[in-house]
């Protein structure tokens, strides 16, 4: 259960950072390195994991449009 909650915390943080860093004019998404730089130390993960979260967040945002 703890890992699930940790994953949810990371996902929420990535969602907020992606929303903040996404360019409104061209909708380009931030890189995993950019997101990792903004994540708090306790939420930092492997860049591949962060990349997966970014792709999931972008897909969720596309569904909402």
Biopython code that builds the backbone (N, CA, C, O; Angstrom):
import numpy as np
from Bio.PDB.StructureBuilder import StructureBuilder

atoms = [
    (1, "UNK", "N", (0.829, -1.194, 0.000)),
    (1, "UNK", "CA", (0.000, 0.000, 0.000)),
    (1, "UNK", "C", (0.874, 1.260, 0.000)),
    (1, "UNK", "O", (0.531, 2.277, -0.602)),
    (2, "UNK", "N", (2.002, 1.160, 0.686)),
    (2, "UNK", "CA", (2.899, 2.315, 0.796)),
    (2, "UNK", "C", (3.445, 2.720, -0.580)),
    (2, "UNK", "O", (3.522, 3.907, -0.895)),
    (3, "UNK", "N", (3.825, 1.722, -1.401)),
    (3, "UNK", "CA", (4.365, 2.021, -2.730)),
    (3, "UNK", "C", (3.310, 2.672, -3.615)),
    (3, "UNK", "O", (3.620, 3.564, -4.405)),
    (4, "UNK", "N", (2.072, 2.227, -3.482)),
    (4, "UNK", "CA", (0.982, 2.817, -4.257)),
    (4, "UNK", "C", (0.823, 4.296, -3.899)),
    (4, "UNK", "O", (0.702, 5.144, -4.783)),
    (5, "UNK", "N", (0.823, 4.596, -2.612)),
    (5, "UNK", "CA", (0.676, 5.979, -2.163)),
    (5, "UNK", "C", (1.866, 6.831, -2.583)),
    (5, "UNK", "O", (1.703, 7.999, -2.936)),
    (6, "UNK", "N", (3.069, 6.247, -2.547)),
    (6, "UNK", "CA", (4.249, 6.972, -3.020)),
    (6, "UNK", "C", (4.120, 7.281, -4.518)),
    (6, "UNK", "O", (4.446, 8.381, -4.965)),
    (7, "UNK", "N", (3.645, 6.307, -5.273)),
    (7, "UNK", "CA", (3.446, 6.513, -6.711)),
    (7, "UNK", "C", (2.410, 7.578, -6.999)),
    (7, "UNK", "O", (2.563, 8.367, -7.932)),
    (8, "UNK", "N", (1.361, 7.603, -6.202)),
    (8, "UNK", "CA", (0.323, 8.634, -6.375)),
    (8, "UNK", "C", (0.886, 10.019, -6.071)),
    (8, "UNK", "O", (0.554, 10.987, -6.755)),
    (9, "UNK", "N", (1.737, 10.119, -5.047)),
    (9, "UNK", "CA", (2.352, 11.401, -4.701)),
    (9, "UNK", "C", (3.257, 11.887, -5.824)),
    (9, "UNK", "O", (3.242, 13.068, -6.171)),
    (10, "UNK", "N", (4.050, 10.971, -6.399)),
    (10, "UNK", "CA", (4.923, 11.325, -7.516)),
    (10, "UNK", "C", (4.081, 11.758, -8.709)),
    (10, "UNK", "O", (4.394, 12.757, -9.358)),
    (11, "UNK", "N", (3.025, 11.024, -9.002)),
    (11, "UNK", "CA", (2.172, 11.346, -10.150)),
    (11, "UNK", "C", (1.530, 12.728, -9.982)),
    (11, "UNK", "O", (1.471, 13.506, -10.934)),
    (12, "UNK", "N", (1.059, 13.026, -8.792)),
    (12, "UNK", "CA", (0.449, 14.331, -8.535)),
    (12, "UNK", "C", (1.460, 15.459, -8.707)),
    (12, "UNK", "O", (1.148, 16.504, -9.278)),
    (13, "UNK", "N", (2.669, 15.237, -8.210)),
    (13, "UNK", "CA", (3.712, 16.248, -8.346)),
    (13, "UNK", "C", (4.094, 16.441, -9.813)),
    (13, "UNK", "O", (4.269, 17.571, -10.270)),
    (14, "UNK", "N", (4.222, 15.337, -10.547)),
    (14, "UNK", "CA", (4.561, 15.425, -11.971)),
    (14, "UNK", "C", (3.446, 16.142, -12.728)),
    (14, "UNK", "O", (3.720, 16.943, -13.622)),
    (15, "UNK", "N", (2.195, 15.860, -12.377)),
    (15, "UNK", "CA", (1.066, 16.522, -13.039)),
    (15, "UNK", "C", (1.141, 18.042, -12.857)),
    (15, "UNK", "O", (0.940, 18.794, -13.810)),
    (16, "UNK", "N", (1.429, 18.485, -11.642)),
    (16, "UNK", "CA", (1.527, 19.923, -11.369)),
    (16, "UNK", "C", (2.698, 20.551, -12.118)),
    (16, "UNK", "O", (2.578, 21.654, -12.652)),
    (17, "UNK", "N", (3.823, 19.853, -12.157)),
    (17, "UNK", "CA", (5.002, 20.394, -12.842)),
    (17, "UNK", "C", (4.779, 20.434, -14.344)),
    (17, "UNK", "O", (5.151, 21.411, -14.994)),
    (18, "UNK", "N", (4.181, 19.391, -14.909)),
    (18, "UNK", "CA", (3.912, 19.369, -16.351)),
    (18, "UNK", "C", (2.950, 20.498, -16.717)),
    (18, "UNK", "O", (3.136, 21.167, -17.734)),
    (19, "UNK", "N", (1.939, 20.710, -15.904)),
    (19, "UNK", "CA", (0.994, 21.803, -16.176)),
    (19, "UNK", "C", (1.701, 23.151, -16.125)),
    (19, "UNK", "O", (1.381, 24.058, -16.893)),
    (20, "UNK", "N", (2.658, 23.277, -15.222)),
    (20, "UNK", "CA", (3.387, 24.537, -15.078)),
    (20, "UNK", "C", (4.377, 24.758, -16.217)),
    (20, "UNK", "O", (4.553, 25.891, -16.666)),
    (21, "UNK", "N", (5.025, 23.697, -16.688)),
    (21, "UNK", "CA", (6.085, 23.822, -17.692)),
    (21, "UNK", "C", (5.618, 23.668, -19.134)),
    (21, "UNK", "O", (6.386, 23.968, -20.048)),
    (22, "UNK", "N", (4.401, 23.217, -19.371)),
    (22, "UNK", "CA", (3.926, 23.035, -20.739)),
    (22, "UNK", "C", (3.732, 24.391, -21.404)),
    (22, "UNK", "O", (3.071, 25.279, -20.865)),
    (23, "UNK", "N", (4.314, 24.526, -22.568)),
    (23, "UNK", "CA", (4.228, 25.779, -23.312)),
    (23, "UNK", "C", (2.809, 25.943, -23.854)),
    (23, "UNK", "O", (2.337, 25.077, -24.590)),
    (24, "UNK", "N", (2.116, 27.033, -23.510)),
    (24, "UNK", "CA", (0.730, 27.190, -23.962)),
    (24, "UNK", "C", (0.596, 27.425, -25.472)),
    (24, "UNK", "O", (-0.432, 27.087, -26.059)),
    (25, "UNK", "N", (1.615, 27.995, -26.097)),
    (25, "UNK", "CA", (1.491, 28.304, -27.515)),
    (25, "UNK", "C", (1.707, 27.091, -28.411)),
    (25, "UNK", "O", (1.059, 26.966, -29.450)),
    (26, "UNK", "N", (2.617, 26.190, -28.017)),
    (26, "UNK", "CA", (2.888, 25.045, -28.888)),
    (26, "UNK", "C", (2.593, 23.704, -28.213)),
    (26, "UNK", "O", (2.718, 22.657, -28.847)),
    (27, "UNK", "N", (2.212, 23.725, -26.962)),
    (27, "UNK", "CA", (1.861, 22.528, -26.189)),
    (27, "UNK", "C", (2.981, 21.503, -26.115)),
    (27, "UNK", "O", (2.718, 20.307, -25.986)),
    (28, "UNK", "N", (4.233, 21.957, -26.196)),
    (28, "UNK", "CA", (5.337, 21.006, -26.067)),
    (28, "UNK", "C", (5.483, 20.605, -24.603)),
    (28, "UNK", "O", (5.392, 21.436, -23.700)),
    (29, "UNK", "N", (5.711, 19.321, -24.394)),
    (29, "UNK", "CA", (5.798, 18.812, -23.029)),
    (29, "UNK", "C", (7.229, 18.929, -22.516)),
    (29, "UNK", "O", (8.171, 18.885, -23.307)),
    (30, "UNK", "N", (7.406, 19.076, -21.209)),
    (30, "UNK", "CA", (8.753, 19.168, -20.649)),
    (30, "UNK", "C", (9.445, 17.811, -20.670)),
    (30, "UNK", "O", (8.798, 16.768, -20.759)),
    (31, "UNK", "N", (10.761, 17.844, -20.587)),
    (31, "UNK", "CA", (11.536, 16.603, -20.556)),
    (31, "UNK", "C", (11.575, 16.055, -19.133)),
    (31, "UNK", "O", (11.241, 16.752, -18.175)),
    (32, "UNK", "N", (11.986, 14.802, -19.016)),
    (32, "UNK", "CA", (12.100, 14.181, -17.698)),
    (32, "UNK", "C", (13.134, 14.911, -16.850)),
    (32, "UNK", "O", (12.969, 15.020, -15.635)),
    (33, "UNK", "N", (14.194, 15.410, -17.472)),
    (33, "UNK", "CA", (15.217, 16.150, -16.728)),
    (33, "UNK", "C", (14.647, 17.434, -16.149)),
    (33, "UNK", "O", (14.962, 17.790, -15.014)),
    (34, "UNK", "N", (13.815, 18.131, -16.908)),
    (34, "UNK", "CA", (13.205, 19.361, -16.404)),
    (34, "UNK", "C", (12.293, 19.067, -15.221)),
    (34, "UNK", "O", (12.287, 19.803, -14.234)),
    (35, "UNK", "N", (11.531, 18.000, -15.324)),
    (35, "UNK", "CA", (10.612, 17.643, -14.248)),
    (35, "UNK", "C", (11.396, 17.186, -13.023)),
    (35, "UNK", "O", (11.066, 17.565, -11.900)),
    (36, "UNK", "N", (12.422, 16.381, -13.227)),
    (36, "UNK", "CA", (13.250, 15.924, -12.110)),
    (36, "UNK", "C", (13.892, 17.091, -11.369)),
    (36, "UNK", "O", (14.030, 17.047, -10.146)),
    (37, "UNK", "N", (14.285, 18.129, -12.095)),
    (37, "UNK", "CA", (14.902, 19.289, -11.462)),
    (37, "UNK", "C", (13.928, 20.007, -10.526)),
    (37, "UNK", "O", (14.347, 20.622, -9.546)),
    (38, "UNK", "N", (12.641, 19.929, -10.826)),
    (38, "UNK", "CA", (11.631, 20.612, -10.014)),
    (38, "UNK", "C", (11.041, 19.742, -8.914)),
    (38, "UNK", "O", (10.409, 20.264, -7.995)),
    (39, "UNK", "N", (11.233, 18.427, -8.984)),
    (39, "UNK", "CA", (10.668, 17.526, -7.977)),
    (39, "UNK", "C", (11.408, 17.669, -6.646)),
    (39, "UNK", "O", (12.626, 17.847, -6.629)),
    (40, "UNK", "N", (10.679, 17.592, -5.537)),
    (40, "UNK", "CA", (11.343, 17.560, -4.233)),
    (40, "UNK", "C", (12.211, 16.301, -4.109)),
    (40, "UNK", "O", (11.944, 15.296, -4.768)),
    (41, "UNK", "N", (13.230, 16.356, -3.280)),
    (41, "UNK", "CA", (14.195, 15.255, -3.155)),
    (41, "UNK", "C", (13.528, 13.934, -2.796)),
    (41, "UNK", "O", (13.941, 12.889, -3.299)),
    (42, "UNK", "N", (12.515, 13.950, -1.947)),
    (42, "UNK", "CA", (11.886, 12.695, -1.522)),
    (42, "UNK", "C", (11.029, 12.058, -2.613)),
    (42, "UNK", "O", (10.634, 10.899, -2.487)),
    (43, "UNK", "N", (10.739, 12.799, -3.681)),
    (43, "UNK", "CA", (9.920, 12.262, -4.771)),
    (43, "UNK", "C", (10.733, 11.924, -6.023)),
    (43, "UNK", "O", (10.180, 11.418, -6.999)),
    (44, "UNK", "N", (12.019, 12.195, -6.003)),
    (44, "UNK", "CA", (12.845, 11.918, -7.181)),
    (44, "UNK", "C", (12.902, 10.426, -7.460)),
    (44, "UNK", "O", (13.047, 9.614, -6.547)),
    (45, "UNK", "N", (12.787, 10.080, -8.734)),
    (45, "UNK", "CA", (12.827, 8.702, -9.204)),
    (45, "UNK", "C", (13.736, 8.624, -10.427)),
    (45, "UNK", "O", (14.312, 9.628, -10.846)),
    (46, "UNK", "N", (13.857, 7.450, -10.984)),
    (46, "UNK", "CA", (14.619, 7.227, -12.204)),
    (46, "UNK", "C", (13.996, 8.042, -13.344)),
    (46, "UNK", "O", (12.772, 8.145, -13.421)),
    (47, "UNK", "N", (14.814, 8.621, -14.226)),
    (47, "UNK", "CA", (14.255, 9.403, -15.341)),
    (47, "UNK", "C", (13.262, 8.628, -16.201)),
    (47, "UNK", "O", (12.315, 9.213, -16.726)),
    (48, "UNK", "N", (13.465, 7.314, -16.354)),
    (48, "UNK", "CA", (12.518, 6.517, -17.141)),
    (48, "UNK", "C", (11.158, 6.467, -16.461)),
    (48, "UNK", "O", (10.126, 6.503, -17.130)),
    (49, "UNK", "N", (11.153, 6.384, -15.133)),
    (49, "UNK", "CA", (9.902, 6.371, -14.379)),
    (49, "UNK", "C", (9.192, 7.709, -14.517)),
    (49, "UNK", "O", (7.978, 7.758, -14.716)),
    (50, "UNK", "N", (9.948, 8.787, -14.411)),
    (50, "UNK", "CA", (9.364, 10.125, -14.553)),
    (50, "UNK", "C", (8.833, 10.309, -15.970)),
    (50, "UNK", "O", (7.774, 10.907, -16.161)),
    (51, "UNK", "N", (9.558, 9.801, -16.963)),
    (51, "UNK", "CA", (9.093, 9.870, -18.344)),
    (51, "UNK", "C", (7.765, 9.161, -18.532)),
    (51, "UNK", "O", (6.896, 9.637, -19.263)),
    (52, "UNK", "N", (7.611, 8.021, -17.871)),
    (52, "UNK", "CA", (6.341, 7.281, -17.944)),
    (52, "UNK", "C", (5.219, 8.090, -17.311)),
    (52, "UNK", "O", (4.108, 8.125, -17.840)),
    (53, "UNK", "N", (5.494, 8.737, -16.191)),
    (53, "UNK", "CA", (4.488, 9.581, -15.552)),
    (53, "UNK", "C", (4.116, 10.753, -16.462)),
    (53, "UNK", "O", (2.944, 11.113, -16.569)),
    (54, "UNK", "N", (5.119, 11.346, -17.117)),
    (54, "UNK", "CA", (4.849, 12.473, -18.022)),
    (54, "UNK", "C", (3.948, 12.028, -19.167)),
    (54, "UNK", "O", (2.986, 12.720, -19.500)),
    (55, "UNK", "N", (4.249, 10.879, -19.774)),
    (55, "UNK", "CA", (3.411, 10.386, -20.875)),
    (55, "UNK", "C", (1.980, 10.138, -20.405)),
    (55, "UNK", "O", (1.024, 10.442, -21.118)),
    (56, "UNK", "N", (1.840, 9.589, -19.209)),
    (56, "UNK", "CA", (0.506, 9.317, -18.672)),
    (56, "UNK", "C", (-0.253, 10.626, -18.403)),
    (56, "UNK", "O", (-1.444, 10.728, -18.697)),
    (57, "UNK", "N", (0.432, 11.608, -17.850)),
    (57, "UNK", "CA", (-0.206, 12.900, -17.573)),
    (57, "UNK", "C", (-0.632, 13.566, -18.872)),
    (57, "UNK", "O", (-1.737, 14.101, -18.961)),
    (58, "UNK", "N", (0.234, 13.539, -19.882)),
    (58, "UNK", "CA", (-0.102, 14.154, -21.166)),
    (58, "UNK", "C", (-1.303, 13.447, -21.791)),
    (58, "UNK", "O", (-2.176, 14.104, -22.357)),
    (59, "UNK", "N", (-1.359, 12.133, -21.697)),
    (59, "UNK", "CA", (-2.504, 11.388, -22.228)),
    (59, "UNK", "C", (-3.786, 11.756, -21.475)),
    (59, "UNK", "O", (-4.843, 11.912, -22.086)),
    (60, "UNK", "N", (-3.691, 11.893, -20.158)),
    (60, "UNK", "CA", (-4.862, 12.291, -19.368)),
    (60, "UNK", "C", (-5.337, 13.683, -19.762)),
    (60, "UNK", "O", (-6.540, 13.931, -19.845)),
    (61, "UNK", "N", (-4.399, 14.588, -20.003)),
    (61, "UNK", "CA", (-4.771, 15.954, -20.381)),
    (61, "UNK", "C", (-5.415, 15.967, -21.770)),
    (61, "UNK", "O", (-6.347, 16.732, -22.018)),
    (62, "UNK", "N", (-4.921, 15.131, -22.660)),
    (62, "UNK", "CA", (-5.499, 15.040, -24.004)),
    (62, "UNK", "C", (-6.925, 14.512, -23.941)),
    (62, "UNK", "O", (-7.791, 14.969, -24.686)),
    (63, "UNK", "N", (-7.174, 13.556, -23.058)),
    (63, "UNK", "CA", (-8.532, 13.002, -22.907)),
    (63, "UNK", "C", (-9.514, 14.049, -22.393)),
    (63, "UNK", "O", (-10.697, 14.014, -22.732)),
    (64, "UNK", "N", (-9.033, 14.968, -21.586)),
    (64, "UNK", "CA", (-9.897, 15.995, -21.002)),
    (64, "UNK", "C", (-10.304, 17.053, -22.011)),
    (64, "UNK", "O", (-11.291, 17.759, -21.805)),
    (65, "UNK", "N", (-9.546, 17.171, -23.116)),
    (65, "UNK", "CA", (-9.855, 18.208, -24.111)),
    (65, "UNK", "C", (-11.092, 17.899, -24.874)),
    (65, "UNK", "O", (-11.487, 18.671, -25.748)),
]
sb = StructureBuilder()
sb.init_structure("model")
sb.init_model(0)
sb.init_chain("A")
sb.init_seg("    ")
for serial, (resi, resn, name, xyz) in enumerate(atoms, 1):
    if name == "N":
        sb.init_residue(resn, " ", resi, " ")
    sb.init_atom(name, np.array(xyz, "f"), 0.0, 1.0, " ", f" {name:<3s}", serial, name[0])
structure = sb.get_structure()
